[in-house]
Amino acid sequence: MRLTANACPLIRLVARALPDISGRCPESCRSGFRQLTYTAQTTCRAGFRKWVLLACALSFAGCAHYPPNQPLARHDPAYGYRFTNLASPDERDDMLVVVTFSGGGTRAAALAYGVLEHLAHTEIVRNGKPERLLDEVDILSSVSGGSFTAAYYALYGEQIFSDFEHRFLKRNVQGELTRKLLAPVNLARVSSPLFGRIDLVAEYFDDEIFDHATFGDLVEKGRRPFVMINASDMSLGTRFEFTQDQFDLLCSDLSSFPLARAVAASSAVPIVFSPLTVRNYGGTCGYPGPLHAAGSSGGATARQIYKAAEVRSYLDSAARPYLHLLDGGITDNIGLRGMLDRVASGDGPQALARAMRLERLRKAVLIVVNAETAPDLSLDRSEVVPTVTQVFRAVKDIPINRYSFETIELLKTNFEDWARQIRKQNEEKQTVGGAEAGFDFYLIEVTFDAIKDPAERDFFRGIPTSYTLPAETVDQLRALGPRLIEESGDYQRLLHDLQRH
C-alpha cells in the first residue's frame, strides 16, 4: 500500500515496519496488516491516531510467533550437521584439536578472536609440509559470547579476519539491541505469549551478523571445524547442544535451523532475555535413540542411568512438546562438558574415538579459552545491604565459576587415565611393521588467572560482560590471547613435537 505524502509520521513508522513484521507472521495475519495500514492512512488526519496505534499494536501482539524448528520426516544417521559429515583438514586423522570458547559477552568473543588470529599465524609441520595450526582445528565448542566467534568462523572461515571487528566486536550491539527492543512496534510484538525478547534478539543477529545462514549452510561447506553451540535446557538444568545428534532426539531437522537462533539461545541470559522455545517432535521419525537411553540396570553407572533418563525425556514429545532454552553458561560456561559427558556416559575414550572415526588418534590437543568473571570483593568493604542487582550477579556468577573450575579439574584428573587407555589400545593394535603406538595429550589454558601482574589481571577480570566495549579494550583482549597461549608449557611442547614429525 502506497502512502500519500502528507500521511502522519506515526503511520509512516508503522508502514515502514510492516514489510518486516508481516513477513515474519502467518499469512492469515498479513491481510489484516494491510487493512490496518489503509485504515491508518485514511483516519490518521481525522484525529484517531491513538486508536489506530492501539489497533495496530493489538494486531501485532496477536500475530507474533517465534519461528518453529522443522520436523524430521525420517531419521537418517548419515544426514545433517554431524562431525563425521565434515571433511578432515588432515587426511591422517591422527591428531584431534578441540578449541573451547567460554561465555562472557564481547570480552569473551574478543579473547577468542585473538586466539584464532594467533593460530592462523602459527606454522607447524604435518606430513612433511608446512601448515597453519588453525587449519588443524577439528571442533569449536562455544558458550554465550564465545559462540559469536565460533559460529562466525565456522560460517565464513577466513572472512572473519577482515570484517568480524566492525560487524560485531567494535559495534554497539547492546545499544542497537536496546533500541530494537524499545521500538513501539516491537514492544507490542513481545507482548505476545508466543514471542519473547530473545526472538527479537535472534532476528537482529540473523539480519546484522549471520546473514540468515542455517546449519544447512555449514553442511554444504563440508569442512571442519565442527562447531558445537551450547545452550541450557531450562527444565532439566542440562546442557543442550545444536548438533543433529541432539536434534535427532527431537525428530527435528537442524539443517533448516538459523545459526542466529542457536547463538541467541546460547546467549539468553536469564531475566535479561526470555528463553528460546524449540518444538519437540520426538518419537515421530523412527529414531531408536542412543543405546545408553535404553536401560538403567545391569552394569550401567549412575552417570549413565542419569543420562538415559534425560534422553528418554526428549523422546517423549507427548510429555514434552516444547523445550525452553537459556544461556549455555548456566550448565557449562567453558564449553567442555560435551566432550567429558561423551566419554563418561559412553564406553570410555576409545568408544568416542571410534564414533568420531579417529581410531588412529595419536595426539589430542585441547585449547580452553576462558574469560570468566572475578568475584566482586568490593561488597565486603561496606556494611550496606547489597542491592538486588548485586545479589543477582553473585547468584549468577558464583555457581558458574565454581562449576567451571571443577570441570577443568575433572578434565585434568581423568585425561591422564584416558591417555593410558588409548596408549594401551594403540600398543595392542601396533602392527609388525612398527606403527607409532604412543599417545600425547596437550591441555592449553588461556585464562585471565594466568596473567602474572596482579593489576593487569584485575583489569581484565573486571571488564564488563556486556555486548559493547571500547575499541581500545577489544584490541587489548585480542593481544592478550596470543600472549597467554605462547606462555603455555603444553603449547610449546606441542609445537616442539609437531616440528619433529
N, C-alpha and C positions, 0 to 999 in steps of 0.2 A: 504494500500500500504506500503510495507516494504522498507525503505531507505537503501542505501548502507552505509558502514562505513565511506566513505570519502565524504559523502554529506555535503554541506556547512552549517555552523551554522544557517544562515538565513532560509534555508528550513527546517532544523530540528525544528526551532522555530515554523514555520507555521504548520508543521506536528503534533507537539505536541498539538497545539491549535485546529487542525482540528476536532478531535472527539467531543470536547466540543461544538465547534461553529456549526458544521454541524448538530449535534443532536438537536439544537435549531432552525434550519431552515426548511423551507418546503422541501419536498422530491425532488421537481424539481431542487433545488439548489445543492443537495448533490453530484450528479454525476459530476457536474461542479467542485466542490471542489476536488474530487478525480482526475479528469483530470488535474487540475492545479498543484496538488501535483506531479503527474507523470511528467508533463512538467518541473516543477521546478527542479526535480531530474536530468533530462537529459540535461537541458540547463544551470544550475547554473554554472557549471565549464567552460562553453563556453563564459562567460563574459556577460550574460544577466540578472544578478541578479536584477538590478533596475527595468527592465521591468517585470520580474516575480513578484516582490513585488507589483508593480503597478497593475498588472492584478489581483493578489490575493485581494488587497485592494478594487478594484472596485467590485469584485465579492462579497466580504463580505458586502460592503455597500449596494449593490442591494438586497442582501438576507435578511439582518437583519430585524426582525419584532418582535414587542412585543407579548408575548403570550396572545391571546384574551380570555376573560372570556366566558364561555359556556352558550348557551341559555337554558331556562327552557321550556320543552315541554308543560307542563300544570301546572297551578298554583294549589298548594295544601297547604292550611293553616296549615296542620299538619306536613309538610315536612321541613327539613332543620335546619339551626342553629338559633334557637329561644330560648328565655328564658324559655318558657313553655315546651320545649322538654328536658330540663336538670333536673335531679333529685335534689330535695332539700336535703341539708345535714341534715336538721332537719324536721321530719315529722309533727311537729306542725305548721310550716309556720306562726308563729305569730310575727316573727322578720325579718326585711329586713335589710341587711348590704350591703352598697354600698361603694366601695373604688375607688377614682379617682386619677390618676397619671398624673401630668402635663407634658408639654414638657420641654426641656432643655438639650438635649444630654445625655451624660453619667452621668452627675451630677444628672439629674432627675431620671435616671434609678437606680443609686446607692442609692439615698434617698428613692425611692420607695422600693428597695430591703431591706433596713434596716427596714422599716415599716413592710414588710411581715415577716421578721425574728422575729420581736417583737410579732406580732400577733400569730406566731407559738409557742411562748414560754408563751403566756398568757392563763392561765387556767380559765375557767368560769364554771358555773353550769347550765345545761339545762336538763329539765325533771328529775331532781334529780341526774343526772350523770355528772361527770367532762368531759368537752370538751375543745378543743382549740378554741380560738376566730377566728383564721384563717379558721377553718373548717366551720364557720358560714357565711363566706363571700358569698354573692349571685351574686354580679355584680362587675366587674372591668371595669371601663371606663377610657380609656387612650388616650394620645395625644403624638405624636412625640417620644422623648426619653423615656417617660414613657411606651410607647407601647411595647418596648422590654421586660421589666419586666413583664407586664401584659400578653402578648402573651406567653412568655416562661413558666410562671406559669400555665396558662390555659392548655398548651400543655403537660407539663412534671410533673406538681404537685411538689411533694417533691424533685424531682431530682434537682430543681432549687438551693437548698441549698448545693448541692455537686459540681456542675460544672458551674453555671452561672458566677461566678467570672472569671474563666480562659477562658471561651468561649466568654465572652463579656466585663464585667466590667473592667477587668485589661488587656485587649487586645488592641493592637494598631490598632483598627478598622479603624480609619481615615487614617493611613499610608497605610494599606492594600488596602483600597478603592482607594486611590490616585494612587498606583501602578497599580491596575487593570484598572483604567480609562485611565492611560497614556500608557498602553501597546499598541504597534503599531497595533496589530490585533483589539483591542477594539476601538482605535481611528477611524479606518475605519468603524467599526460597527455603532458607534454613529453618523457617517456622514449620515446614512440613515434617511430619514424623518419619518420613521415608528419605530424607535428605539432610545430612548433617554438615557441620563446618568442615569436616575432613574431606567431604566430597567436593566442596568449593576449592579446598587446598589442592586436591588431586587435579581438578580442572586447570588450575594455574600452572602446576608442574607440567601437565600434559601440553598446554599451549605454549609455555615460555621456555621450557628446558628440554623436554624429551620428544617434542615434535610428533606426538600421537603414535609413538612406536609401541609395539606389543612384544610379548615374549616370542611370538612367531617370527619377528624380525631377527631376534637373536638366533633362532633355529636356522633361518635362511643363511645367516652369515656363516654358520657351521664351524666356527673356530672358538678355541678357548682363549681367555679364561671363562670358565663356567661361573656365573655369578649367583650366589645364594643370598637373597634379600630376606632378612629375618624380621618377623613381627611377633606379637604375642596373642594367644588365644585368651580372651578376657575371662571366659567361663572356666576353662581348665587351668589357667595360670601356667600354660606350657608354651614352648617355642613353636611358631608356625612359620614355615619357610615357603617361599614362592618358587617351587620346582614342580615339574609334572608328577614326580613321585608323590609329593604331598597332595596335589590336586587329583591324583588317581583315587585317593580315599574319598574325595568328594564327588567322583564321577564328573569332573569338570575339566574343560579344555583351557589350560593355561596359555596356549598359543594365541588366543584371542584377547587375553587379558592385558590391559595397558600397563606398561612399565611404570608410568607415573603413579598409578594407584597402588602398586606394590611399594614404591618408595614412600608414598603418603602414609600407608598403613604402618610401615616400619618407623615412621616419624610421628605417629599420632600420640603425642604427649597427653596423658590423662588430664581431664578438666579443661586444659587449654583447647584441645581438639576433641571432637566426638570420635567414637570408634568407627572403623570402616567395616561395613557389612558385606559378607560374602554368602552366596547361596550354596547350600549343601544338597547335592543330588545323590549322595551316597547310596549304593545298593541298586542302582538303576542301569549300570553299564556292564555288568558281568565281571566286575573286578573281584578276584577271590580274596584279596587282602594279603598282606605280607605274612610269612609263616609265624612270626612271633606274636601275631594277633589271634592265633587260633586257640591256644590253650593257656592254662595258668597252673598246671600241675607238672608232675614229672621232675625233670632236672632244671626247670626254669628258675632263674634268680629272682629276687624281689624286684629288681630293676626291670627285668624282662616282663614280669607279671604286670607291673605298673604301666609299662609302655603298651602292653597288649590291651589293657582297659582303655587307655587313651585312644588307640587306633580304632577299637570297636565302636567308640562313641561317634566317630566320623562316619563309619559305615552305615549307621542307622539314621537316615535322613528324616524318618518319621519323627524321631525323638529330637533331632537337632536339625531342623530345616534351614537354619541360618546360623552363621558364625559372626562374632563381633571381634575385630582385631584392634589391638593397641600397639603402642611403641614397643619395638623389639627389645629395647634396653631393660624392660621390666623383667624379662626372663633370661636375657643373655646380652649384656652390654658390650661384649668384645667379640661376638661372632664365633666363639669357639665351641659352643656346646653341640653344634650339629655334628662335628667330627667325633667328639667324645661320645655322644649318645649312640652314634652308629657303631662304634667299637664295643661300648659297654652293653648295648641292647642286643647285639648280634653274637657271632661266634668268634669274636676277637679280631685283631688286626688283619690276620690272613684272609678271613672271610670278606672283610671290607676291601682289601686289595683285589680279591677275585671279582667282587661285584663291580669294581671300577676298572677291571681288566688291566690291572697293574701287577701281574704275577711276577714280573721281572724287576720289581722295585728294589733299588739299592740305596737310594737316598730319599729322605723326607725332609723338606725344608718348610718350616712354619714361621712366618713373619707376622707378629702381633703388633698392630698399630693402635695404641691405647691412649685416648685423650680424655681420660676420666677426670672428674672434678675433685677438688680438695675440700675437706671439712671446713666449715665456717667457724673458726675458733673465736672470732670477734664477739660472738654472743656471750662468751664466758667472761668478758670484761665488764659486763653490766648486770645489775640485779633486776633490770626491767624485764617484764614478762615478754617473751618472744612473740612477734606478730604471727598472724595466721600464715602469711606468705613465707616467713622464715621456718615455721613448723612444717609447712607443706614441702619446702625444699629439702629439709632434713629427712622427712619421712620418705621422700622420693629417692634421694641420693644415697643414704646410708646402706639400705639393703642391696642396692645395685652395686656399689663399690665393694662391699664385703663379698658378695657373690662372685664378682669379677676376680677378686683376689683368690678366693677358694678354687675357682675354675682353673686359673693358671697353676696353682699349687698342685691340684689334682692332675693336671697335664704333666707337670714335671715328675710327679711321683710314678705315674703309670707308664710314661713313654719309654723309660729305660727297660721296663719289663716287656713292653710290646716290642721294643727293638730286639731284645733277646729272643723272643718267639720267632720273629721274622728271620733273624740270623740263623737260628736252628733249622727253620724250614728251608732256607736257601742252601744250607750245608747239605741237607738231605737230598735236595734236588740237583746238587752240583754234578755236572757231567764228568765223564772220564777225561775229557779234554781240558779240564781245569777252569771252567767258567767261574767268574767272580761270584763269591758267595757271601760277602760281607754286607753290612747294613749300617748306615750312619744317619743320625737324627740331628737336626740343627734347629734350635729354638732361638729366634732373633726377636727381642722385645724392643719396641720403640715406644717409650713411655716417659712422661714428664718426671717420674720418680728417678730416672737415670741421669737427670741434669745435676751436675756436681755443685754448681754455685747455688746456695740457698735462695738468694734474692731472685735470681733468674728463674729458679724452679717455682717459686711462689708467684712470679709474674705470669708464667704460662698456665699454671693451675688455676689462677684467678680470672682467666679470660672467660667472659660470659659464653654460655652455650646457646646464644641466640642465632638467628639467621641473618644477621647483619653485623659486620665487623669493619673497622677502619682498614683501608688498603694496606697501610703500614703493618698492621697486626697480621694480616693474611700473609704478607711477604715474610714476616718473622717466623710464622708457623711453617711455611714452605721450606725455609732454610734450616729449620730445626730438624725436620725429619731426616734428611741426608746425614746430618752431623751425628745424630743418635744411632743411626743404623751402622755408620762407619765405626763407631765406638764399641759395637757389639763383638765380643770374642767369638761367638759362633758364626757371625757373618764373615769375619776374617778367616776363620777356619774353613768355611765353605769356599771362599774364593781361592784359598790355597789348594784345597783338594780338587777343585774343578780345573785349575791350571795344570794339574798333573795328568789329567785324562784327555 
